[in-house]
Amino acid sequence: MTTPLHQLWQHGQSVWMDNLSRTIIHNGELAHWIEQGVRGITSNPAIFKNAIAGNADYDAGIQAALATGGTINDIYESLVLQDISDAAALFLPVYEASQGIDGYISIEVSPKLAHSTASTVLEAQRFFQILGQPNIMIKIPGTSEGLPAVTETIAAGINVNVTLLFSIQNYIETAWAYIAGLEKLDAAGGDVSQVASVASFFLSRIDTSIDKLLDAKIAQGEDLGSLKGTIAIANAKLAYQEYLKIFGSERFQKLAAKGAKPQRLLWASTSTKNPAYKDTLYVEALIGENTVNTVPPETLVAFLDHGQVATTLTQNLGEAEQAIRALAAAGIDLEQILADLQTDGVEKFVQAFDQLFAALETKVQQMSTVKV
């Protein structure tokens, strides 16, 4: 059976699902999505908060962790790592058939470590070692402290999903951080063909923020309506042009000759927040070679129902450049907005992490007494 997701793969784009829970692993839903053409999974603290809090499917796991005298953190890790491991096993055939291009399951280091390079590296290594599966990707935020951690983690031969990228300059720095890691791995005698990475470039959050500013100016009589819902896609298209330059460079090609994979751009935050926009907007507008689109289940359902498949990522680049220029001419500081979005993204993941721990603690107190 060929679905629109399989057709996307024929156009060079992999679809990963932005969702994971014990429920969809055990009830066969995740296996069904693999049959439909989903080629990987991403997770984050917010996803696990929604999956674990109030879900009886995790009660047995909590009881088992309690029996060992574990802390709340021990319980959290036992639940999350089990889900990640089980999902990785389901996707291992995809990983093997694609020769390490797809089939990855992403797990995020604690967002509370986002501004600590050394702690992030140690956490990434610990998770990868515990899980012991080749198709695990460790998510590291693309903060100023996170990028050196990306280099060191890649140099250790560990797959990395660099998350919370919004600006083109931040993406450029991310790509070179990956290449620097490959160079260190190669210099140490490691096999660069056995490590992979994606750079998660966020979309709908950008339009949500910018559209509010545009609406304020439109209300004052400025003719800026044509820019609404266009900046995130324009920004992503221009980032992809940088991808082509960097991974076509002589520096990377030396590594490619040894089997190194380019760090693919991954489109994140692809659910449409504004009901006035098409529900498949952030999928259809960014289809292109060597990319990934990670989408929530509702967007998957929508795309399977009425998604249009065509190579669009390299189309209308002049319009993309004009949109960015017009935004600047309107007095809106895109770079500051994108920097603020990254800061806010880290804070939101910390909040979700804290809320998950609070929910776990409440459930644990209902079951037994546990050392916190």
HUPEZI-V442123 format. One record per residue. N is the residue number from 1. PHI is phi in whole degrees, 0 to 359 (999 if undefined). OMEGA is omega as a letter, one per 30 degrees, with the letter a starting at -180 (none if undefined). NEAR is the number of other ideal C-beta (glycine too) atoms within 10 Angstrom. Layout:
{{N PHI OMEGA NEAR} {N PHI OMEGA NEAR}}
//
This chain:
{{1 999 l 6} {2 256 l 9} {3 245 l 17} {4 303 l 20} {5 291 l 24} {6 294 l 14} {7 294 l 16} {8 300 l 23} {9 300 l 18} {10 293 l 9} {11 266 l 15} {12 95 a 14} {13 245 l 24} {14 262 l 25} {15 255 l 27} {16 249 a 26} {17 263 a 23} {18 264 a 23} {19 185 l 22} {20 200 l 24} {21 203 l 21} {22 297 a 20} {23 299 a 15} {24 287 l 21} {25 288 a 19} {26 278 a 12} {27 270 l 12} {28 91 a 9} {29 296 a 14} {30 294 l 21} {31 299 l 13} {32 297 l 11} {33 296 l 20} {34 297 l 18} {35 298 a 10} {36 285 l 17} {37 118 l 20} {38 290 a 24} {39 242 l 25} {40 179 a 27} {41 223 l 30} {42 242 l 27} {43 223 l 23} {44 202 a 23} {45 302 a 24} {46 294 l 18} {47 297 a 20} {48 289 l 22} {49 300 a 20} {50 291 a 15} {51 286 a 22} {52 270 a 23} {53 298 l 15} {54 73 a 10} {55 253 a 15} {56 293 l 8} {57 298 a 17} {58 263 a 24} {59 299 a 12} {60 296 l 10} {61 294 l 17} {62 294 l 22} {63 298 l 13} {64 296 l 14} {65 292 l 23} {66 298 a 16} {67 296 l 9} {68 267 l 9} {69 77 a 9} {70 286 l 18} {71 279 l 13} {72 301 l 18} {73 297 l 12} {74 298 l 15} {75 296 l 25} {76 305 a 21} {77 295 a 17} {78 297 l 17} {79 289 a 23} {80 292 a 24} {81 294 l 15} {82 294 l 17} {83 298 l 27} {84 298 a 23} {85 297 a 16} {86 295 l 15} {87 293 l 27} {88 299 l 22} {89 295 l 13} {90 294 a 16} {91 268 a 23} {92 302 l 15} {93 300 l 12} {94 293 l 19} {95 301 a 22} {96 290 a 12} {97 293 a 11} {98 269 a 16} {99 56 l 10} {100 81 l 17} {101 277 a 17} {102 233 a 21} {103 86 a 25} {104 271 l 29} {105 243 a 28} {106 261 l 26} {107 233 a 26} {108 266 l 28} {109 294 a 24} {110 307 l 18} {111 297 l 24} {112 288 l 15} {113 261 a 21} {114 303 a 27} {115 248 l 14} {116 230 a 17} {117 298 a 19} {118 298 a 12} {119 293 l 16} {120 296 l 25} {121 299 a 23} {122 296 l 16} {123 294 l 20} {124 298 a 27} {125 295 a 16} {126 295 l 13} {127 299 a 21} {128 296 l 21} {129 291 l 10} {130 298 a 13} {131 289 l 18} {132 61 l 9} {133 238 a 17} {134 289 a 17} {135 259 l 24} {136 260 l 23} {137 242 l 26} {138 265 a 27} {139 273 l 24} {140 232 a 33} {141 292 a 25} {142 276 l 26} {143 283 l 23} {144 299 l 12} {145 277 a 17} {146 286 a 27} {147 295 l 22} {148 299 l 18} {149 292 l 30} {150 299 a 31} {151 302 a 22} {152 292 a 23} {153 289 l 29} {154 297 l 30} {155 299 l 20} {156 274 l 19} {157 82 a 16} {158 251 l 24} {159 292 a 23} {160 227 l 30} {161 252 a 29} {162 276 a 32} {163 248 l 30} {164 60 l 29} {165 263 a 25} {166 232 a 29} {167 262 l 22} {168 296 l 20} {169 298 l 13} {170 297 l 22} {171 296 l 26} {172 302 l 16} {173 298 l 17} {174 295 a 27} {175 298 l 23} {176 289 l 18} {177 296 l 25} {178 296 a 30} {179 297 l 23} {180 299 l 18} {181 294 l 27} {182 298 a 26} {183 297 l 19} {184 293 l 16} {185 297 l 22} {186 295 a 16} {187 297 a 9} {188 273 l 10} {189 89 l 6} {190 280 a 16} {191 262 a 12} {192 290 a 20} {193 284 a 15} {194 260 l 14} {195 236 a 24} {196 223 l 25} {197 205 l 28} {198 231 l 30} {199 245 a 26} {200 277 a 25} {201 256 a 31} {202 275 a 23} {203 238 a 26} {204 298 l 20} {205 298 l 21} {206 295 a 23} {207 296 l 25} {208 301 a 15} {209 291 a 20} {210 287 l 24} {211 300 l 21} {212 298 l 9} {213 291 l 17} {214 295 l 23} {215 300 l 13} {216 296 l 12} {217 287 l 16} {218 297 l 15} {219 297 l 8} {220 269 l 8} {221 101 l 7} {222 282 a 12} {223 269 a 9} {224 234 a 19} {225 301 a 11} {226 290 a 10} {227 274 a 23} {228 297 l 16} {229 72 a 23} {230 243 a 21} {231 287 a 25} {232 299 a 27} {233 292 l 24} {234 299 l 24} {235 300 a 26} {236 292 l 24} {237 297 l 23} {238 288 l 16} {239 297 l 23} {240 296 l 24} {241 296 l 15} {242 292 l 15} {243 304 a 23} {244 298 l 14} {245 292 a 12} {246 295 a 19} {247 273 l 22} {248 262 a 11} {249 287 l 14} {250 298 a 6} {251 299 l 13} {252 285 a 21} {253 298 l 11} {254 297 l 14} {255 284 l 20} {256 300 l 16} {257 296 l 9} {258 260 l 11} {259 100 a 12} {260 294 l 24} {261 266 l 21} {262 294 l 20} {263 280 a 29} {264 288 l 20} {265 286 l 27} {266 243 l 25} {267 276 a 30} {268 243 a 28} {269 55 a 24} {270 256 l 24} {271 282 a 17} {272 277 a 20} {273 279 a 14} {274 267 a 13} {275 296 l 7} {276 285 a 8} {277 262 l 15} {278 300 a 17} {279 289 l 17} {280 248 a 21} {281 308 a 20} {282 277 l 26} {283 260 a 29} {284 296 a 18} {285 279 a 22} {286 227 l 23} {287 269 a 23} {288 192 a 21} {289 298 l 14} {290 56 l 18} {291 232 l 22} {292 231 l 25} {293 238 a 26} {294 256 a 24} {295 229 l 26} {296 285 a 16} {297 305 a 15} {298 295 l 12} {299 286 l 23} {300 301 a 25} {301 300 l 12} {302 297 a 18} {303 292 l 23} {304 297 a 15} {305 280 a 10} {306 214 l 11} {307 289 l 20} {308 253 a 13} {309 253 l 18} {310 197 l 9} {311 289 a 12} {312 237 a 17} {313 298 a 24} {314 258 a 13} {315 265 l 14} {316 56 l 15} {317 293 l 14} {318 299 l 8} {319 294 l 12} {320 296 l 20} {321 296 a 14} {322 295 l 14} {323 297 l 19} {324 294 l 18} {325 295 a 11} {326 295 l 16} {327 296 l 22} {328 296 l 11} {329 296 l 9} {330 279 l 15} {331 84 l 9} {332 258 a 19} {333 274 a 12} {334 299 a 19} {335 298 l 13} {336 292 l 10} {337 298 a 18} {338 292 l 22} {339 296 l 15} {340 295 l 13} {341 295 l 20} {342 294 l 23} {343 301 l 12} {344 295 l 14} {345 297 l 24} {346 297 a 18} {347 297 l 12} {348 295 l 16} {349 292 l 23} {350 297 l 15} {351 298 l 14} {352 296 l 18} {353 299 l 20} {354 296 l 14} {355 294 l 15} {356 296 l 23} {357 296 l 17} {358 295 l 13} {359 295 l 15} {360 296 a 22} {361 298 l 14} {362 298 a 11} {363 294 l 19} {364 297 l 20} {365 296 l 11} {366 287 a 9} {367 267 a 11} {368 191 l 10} {369 256 a 8} {370 227 l 18} {371 290 a 8} {372 258 none 10}}
//
